[in-house]
Amino acid sequence: MIIVLSPGFFTTVQDYGRWGHQRLGVQVAGPMDRVSHRFANLIVGNGSSCATLEVTLRGPTLKFEDDTIFVVTGAEFELFLDSVGVAMNTAYVAPSGSSLSFGERRSGARSYIGIAGGINVKPMLGSRSTHVASQMGGVGGRTLKTGDRLPVGRDVIRSVRSGQKWEIGPEVAKEGARVRVILGRDHKRFGSDGVNRLESSRYHVESDSDRMGFRLSGPSLRETSAGCDISSAVVTGAIQIPPSGQPIILMVDHQTTGGYPSIGHVITADLPLVAQLVPESWIEFENCDRATAVTALIKQERGLMVDH
């Protein structure tokens, strides 16, 4: 069992998401940075379906009631096991009664605490992922709070030794990121000038961005021809353009349908970079084709293989 001594800013239980229910209006949720989440599970010997804790901007303090193997990946923080500093991307055995705490955040927005065996809260619709807006999954469908008790599972598929470290972890954005985009179904509504403006401009992440969507500020994108605004299915990474002309990147808690025109989609391999952007970070877009997107994803998946 793990006891939450302090919850941090926005800490939730996340597994790989609640897939297969979008037709019913149920969001997938899951980790914002799926690579760092999977990397955490890989290091502590878990199966890929195990739940981790997603930490946002300020970390929690956790007390371990039993000897527990843990790791922290993703955004770089100062970490302490009791009063002793520990490293990112490294497996440690936390003795019974010890506490993990987070210090200064150095880069990125979201870290993932992987626990050998996974966080074993009750699944809902086949997933332990927290979706706060619908109060579904995790611990009561909410962020963690002081006093929460988190059960640990037994889904460990390989042994891990203390101090085991991966020298190369997922990429974490420092001040901003340039990401690749495939043009969306509605890009012609913005004309070639609109597409060129998207690809040649620098935008910044607004402070009201969240797990549902990243609101951006920068050069306005306006439609040059009318189109159909009937709601249709949307996916994570879609770049929607509302009437304000300021882009919104849909993230993992996005609604299942939307009516704003979609000028493009951030490719799957680059979504973890977006997830690590903090408010006021910059973001730039470059066009790519499907073959490039598939190649990038294959390369990323190979980096997550156990014998890599």
N, C-alpha and C positions, 0 to 999 in steps of 0.2 A: 504494500500500500504506500502511496505517496500523499503527503499532506501539503496543502497549499498554505504557506505562511504569509505570503503576500502575492497578489495575482499579476502584478505588472500592469501595463496599460491596456492591452487587448489580447489576452491569451486564450486560445480555444483548442479543443481537441479536433484533429483533422486526420482522416485517412484518405484514400485515393478518390473519394467522392461517391455521390449517390446517383449512379448511372441507371438509365433505363426508365425514368419516370417523367422526363421532360414533357411528354405528350399530355400529362396530367397537370402540368404547371408547377412541378416540383423541381427546384434548382439542384444542380449537381453539387455545388459547394466544393469541399476538398481544399488542398493546400494551394495557396497563391503561387508559391515557388515549388512546383512539383518535383524538380530535380533535387533541390536541397532536402525535401521531405524524403524522397527515395534514397538519397545518399545517407541520411541519418539511419534509416532502417538497414541499409546495406552494412554500415560500419558495425552496428550492434548485433548483426546476425539474424535480423528479423526477415519474415516474408514481406513482400512489397505491399500487402494489404493491411499491415499493422498501422495503428493510429499513433501519431506523434502529437506533441504540443507545438502549435504555431505561436510564436512570440512576435509582437509588433512593437517596435520602437523602444520599449522599456520592458525589461525582463522580470520574471517572477522570482520568488524565493521558495524553494521546495525542500521538504524534509523527507528523507527516505526511512521508512520503518524497518526495512529489510535490506540486506546487501543487494545492491542494484547496479547493473551495468548501464551506463548512459553515454550519450554524445550530444554535442551541440553543433549544428551546421548552419549554413546560410549567412545572414548578416553577421558581421564581426563584432563581438562584444568582449569586454573583460569578463572572465569567469572565475568563480571561486568555489572550491569545495571546502566548506567551513572557511578557514582563513587562508587557504593555500591556493594560489593561482593555478588554473588548468587551461589547456589549449583547446582551440576549436578543432573540429574534425578528428578528434581523438577519443577512443573508448576508454572509460575509467570505471572502476568498481567503487561505488559510493558505499562505505560501510553503514551498517544499521545505525540510525540516529544522526547521521551526517546531513548537511544541508548544502544545496546548490544555490548560489546567488549570482546575479548579473550586475556588472559594473557599467562602465562607460561604453556606449555604442560608438564604434569607430567607423563603420561603413555599412551601407545597406539598410533595409527596413525590417526584414523578417528573418527570424531564426527558427530552427526546428530542434526540439529536444526529443531525441530518439531514446527509447527505453527498451532494453532487451525483453521481449515478450509483448511489447506494445501497451498502450493505454486501453484497458479492457472495459470501457463503459458499454452499456447496452446498445446494440445496433438498432437503427430505425430505418425501415425500408432498405435493409441490407448494408447500411453504412453507419459508422460512428461519427461522421463529420458533423460539425456544428454549423447550422445556418441560423444566425441570430434573428434575422427579420421574421422568420416563420417559427422561431423557438423550437427548432427541430434538431435532434441529435446531440452529441457531446454530453455535457452535464446540464441537464435541464434546458437545452437549447440556448445557452447563454455563454458569455465569457466566464472564465474562472473567477472565483471570489475567495477571500480568506476563509480558511476552514474546510474547504472542499477536500474530500478524500478520493483519490484516484486509484482504482484497482489496476494491477499489472497482470497481463496475460502470460501465456506460456508458449506462444507461437514463435519459438526460436528455431531456425533451421540449420544453424551452424555455430560452432563455438567461437568465442572471441576472447582474446587475451587483453588484460589491462595494458594500456599504453599503445594499443594498435592504432596506427595513424595513417590516414591517406594524405600524401603530400599535396595532391592537387584536388581541390574541391570545386564545386560549382562557381561560376563567375558571378561576382557581386558588383553591381554598379557603384562607383564612387560618387561622382558629381552628376552623372547623366549617362544616357545610353543611346546608341544608334541601332535601330532595329529594322528588320526586313519585313516588307509588307507585300501581300498579294492583293491586287486590285479587286474590289468587291463588285457585287451585282449592280450597284447604283452609281459606279464611278463616272459613267457618261453624263449623268445629270449635272456634274460639276465642270464638264468640258476639260480640254487639255490644259487650260490655264489653271483650273482648280487642282488637278492632279499634280501639275508641276509645282504649284505652291505648297502642297502637302509635302512633296519630296525635297523641296529646297529650303524649307523653313525650320526654325527651332521653336519648339513649344516647351512650356513648363507645366509641371504637375501642380494642380491647385490643392489648397489645404483641405477642401471638402471631399477629396477623393477617398474611396474606401474599397472594401472587398467586392462591392457591386460594380463599381466603375471608376476609372481615373479621368477626372475632368482636366482638360488641358486649356491653357491660355496661349494665344499667339495670333498669327495672321488668320483672319476670318476666311472661311470657305463658304461660298455662296453657290446655290444651284443656278445653272444657266438654262435649264430646261425642266419642264414639269415631269413628274413621275407619279407612280401609284404609292400612296402612303398607307395602304392596308397592312396591318400587323402581320408579320411572318416570323418564322423561327429565327433565332439569333444564336450565335456561338461565342465562346470566350475568345477575346482578341479582336472582335469586330470593332471597327472604328466608325461610330455613328456621328452624324452631323445634325444636331438639333437646329431650330430656327436661329439661334444666336450665332451660328457659324463656327463655334468653338468645339473641337472634336472631343468625343468621349470614347475611351477604350473600355469595352466591356470586360470585366474580370469574373472570377469564378462564382460569385454570388449573383450574377446578372439574372434578370428576368428571362423567361423562356421564349418570349416573343417580343417584338418591338416594331414600331412604325417609322422611326427616323431612318433616312437613307443611309446606307453603309457604303462608304467610299473605298474601304479596304479592310484587310484582316492582318494583324500581326501574326507571323508564322509561329507555329507551336514551339519550335526550338528557341525562340527569342522571348516567349512570354515570361520565363523566369527572370530575365533581365528587367522587364517592366515591373514585375512584382517587387523588386528590390529598390525601386525608386521612392524617395521620400519627397514630401511637399517641397516645392521650389526647384527640384531636380529638373534638368532639361532632358528632352527626348527629341530625336530626329528620326525620320523615316526614309528608307530607300526601297525602291521597287525590286521585286525578285519574281522569278517564275516558280511554278510548282515543282519542277525537277530540283531546283536549288533548295527549296523548302524541305523536300523529302530527304535529300542528301544530308542536310544539316541535322535533321531529326535522327537519321540513322547513326550519324557520328555521335550524337549526344547519347543515344541509347547504348551504344557500345562502351561508352565511358562509365555506364552504370552496371556493367557486367561484373559478377563477383570475382572472376579471375583476371580482371583488368590490371 
